[in-house]
Amino acid sequence: MVQAILKPSLDERYSEGEFWTSKQRQAHSIHYSVSYRASFKPELPSFFFSEFLKKKGSVVFDPFGGRGTTAIQANLEGHYAIHNDINPLSVFLAKSRRTIPSIDSLNHILDKMDLTAKTREDEMDEKLLAFYHKDTLKELKNLKQICSQDNSPEMDFVKMIALSRLHGHSKGFFSVYSFPQVSIPAEQQKKNNQKKGIEPDYRPIVPRIKSKLKRDLSEALPPFFHEFSSNNQYYLSDVRKLDPIPSNSADLVVTSPPFLDKVNYQTDNWIRHWFLDIPEEQTDGISVLSSVREWTEFMRDTLRATSRVVKKGGYIVVEVGEVKKGKTIIPLDDFVLEAGMSVGLDWSRTYINTQKFTKLSNCWKVSNNEKGTNSNRCVVLQKI
Ligand SMILES: C[S@@+](CC[C@H](N)C(=O)[O-])C[C@H]1O[C@@H](n2cnc3c(N)ncnc32)[C@H](O)[C@@H]1O
């Protein structure tokens, strides 16, 4: 029961501190090729690798893989990864970085690319034209078509970079001024354009992809990266039905579930889904849970399925934030514990990573607290 769980000062299994840096963009540049709602910093999995992995070449599993932070960090540190997510977008974002092509090969492809062919009008145009100039949209449609016929690692990498440039604030994005991580509804974008007195201007896409590539591939990869990434496994499954993943195959899980109904991964990604041709029904299963009871049951099923994949003695790290509902802060870590213990996992410890707010959040006059989470609370469970 939740009431039985002792609070930090009363139980030595709680550790509080700044376990990893609060500075932005300190990890390898390849992590930053895509942004993703509620992704964690690469330093988080890295911290737990050093806490719980005894040797190189271990297997790390993330059942809610998102943009692939855990998998990529595992490969960067000489471990194998198992990445799972229910959304094909997530599997694409992770898998497209399994092979990191050379910048020369990518520039070569981009130099040869002809995006000028006439394209067919379709029912999505009206919505998309709220974001894109008609000539930018023509280029995007051509790129989409070319990418759909070529699944080489190079083309997938170009496609992944294009996904990251679809919309945002700066001139480096393909769209008129818009939100970077969330695809807002077209109606809202139209209203924003009117309010700001702006219209989509022509933004050629190839130079934007090239300059993003230059930044993301600026740092050398460790020489062993591909040795590990080429053996990664990728799954597109509901977390409660992980049957395709072999039992006792992972040494460590580092993961972060959807926090109640804070993010809607389906609607927030509608432009990315369009670009990847992911039909709406393929993202219907993404869990959006509104009550704590429902969420705890979901976590119980998640932990039952996940622990089957973990080796005996292995650890499962679940990161959650403190979610605000009205004026109440819900300590989701308590409910992770309840769920974990109910499926026979042992509570090892809980890390509360407190971070000073960054300059960026101050200048936007928001604190993570107001956004719903203010610290990373990482519950560590052990399969006994
Ligand atoms: C908080 S995000 C994970 C972010 C990840 N840690 C990262 O750094 O990118 C939660 C993820 O859970 C996925 N998800 C939601 N419901 C799911 C389900 N039932 N089964 C598997 N994945 C699910 C979402 O698609 C989303 O990618």
The ligand as an SDF file (V2000), in Angstrom:
LIG
                    3D

 27 29  0  0  0  0  0  0  0  0999 V2000
    8.0450    9.7240  -21.6760 C   0  0  0  0  0  0  0  0  0  0  0  0
    8.1330    9.0660  -23.3010 S   0  0  0  0  0  0  0  0  0  0  0  0
    9.6870    8.2520  -23.2980 C   0  0  0  0  0  0  0  0  0  0  0  0
   10.7900    9.1930  -23.6970 C   0  0  0  0  0  0  0  0  0  0  0  0
   12.1380    8.5310  -23.7450 C   0  0  0  0  0  0  0  0  0  0  0  0
   12.6570    8.2650  -22.4210 N   0  0  0  0  0  0  0  0  0  0  0  0
   13.1160    9.4530  -24.4900 C   0  0  0  0  0  0  0  0  0  0  0  0
   14.1200    9.9070  -23.8990 O   0  0  0  0  0  0  0  0  0  0  0  0
   12.8550    9.7490  -25.6610 O   0  0  0  0  0  0  0  0  0  0  0  0
    6.9790    7.7530  -23.2250 C   0  0  0  0  0  0  0  0  0  0  0  0
    6.8620    6.8820  -24.4690 C   0  0  0  0  0  0  0  0  0  0  0  0
    5.9020    5.8450  -24.1750 O   0  0  0  0  0  0  0  0  0  0  0  0
    5.3090    5.4600  -25.3970 C   0  0  0  0  0  0  0  0  0  0  0  0
    4.0860    4.7000  -25.0770 N   0  0  0  0  0  0  0  0  0  0  0  0
    2.8770    5.1860  -24.6790 C   0  0  0  0  0  0  0  0  0  0  0  0
    2.0340    4.1690  -24.4560 N   0  0  0  0  0  0  0  0  0  0  0  0
    2.7140    3.0200  -24.6930 C   0  0  0  0  0  0  0  0  0  0  0  0
    2.3680    1.6310  -24.6100 C   0  0  0  0  0  0  0  0  0  0  0  0
    1.1660    1.2340  -24.2210 N   0  0  0  0  0  0  0  0  0  0  0  0
    3.3170    0.7230  -24.9290 N   0  0  0  0  0  0  0  0  0  0  0  0
    4.5720    1.1210  -25.3230 C   0  0  0  0  0  0  0  0  0  0  0  0
    4.9380    2.4180  -25.4160 N   0  0  0  0  0  0  0  0  0  0  0  0
    4.0300    3.3560  -25.0930 C   0  0  0  0  0  0  0  0  0  0  0  0
    5.0850    6.7700  -26.1220 C   0  0  0  0  0  0  0  0  0  0  0  0
    4.9310    6.5460  -27.5110 O   0  0  0  0  0  0  0  0  0  0  0  0
    6.3700    7.5540  -25.7450 C   0  0  0  0  0  0  0  0  0  0  0  0
    7.3300    7.4070  -26.7500 O   0  0  0  0  0  0  0  0  0  0  0  0
  1  2  1  0
  2  3  1  0
  2 10  1  0
  3  4  1  0
  4  5  1  0
  5  6  1  0
  5  7  1  0
  7  8  2  0
  7  9  1  0
 10 11  1  0
 11 12  1  0
 11 26  1  0
 12 13  1  0
 13 14  1  0
 13 24  1  0
 14 15  1  0
 14 23  1  0
 15 16  2  0
 16 17  1  0
 17 18  1  0
 17 23  2  0
 18 19  1  0
 18 20  2  0
 20 21  1  0
 21 22  2  0
 22 23  1  0
 24 25  1  0
 24 26  1  0
 26 27  1  0
M  CHG  2   2   1   9  -1
M  END
$$$$
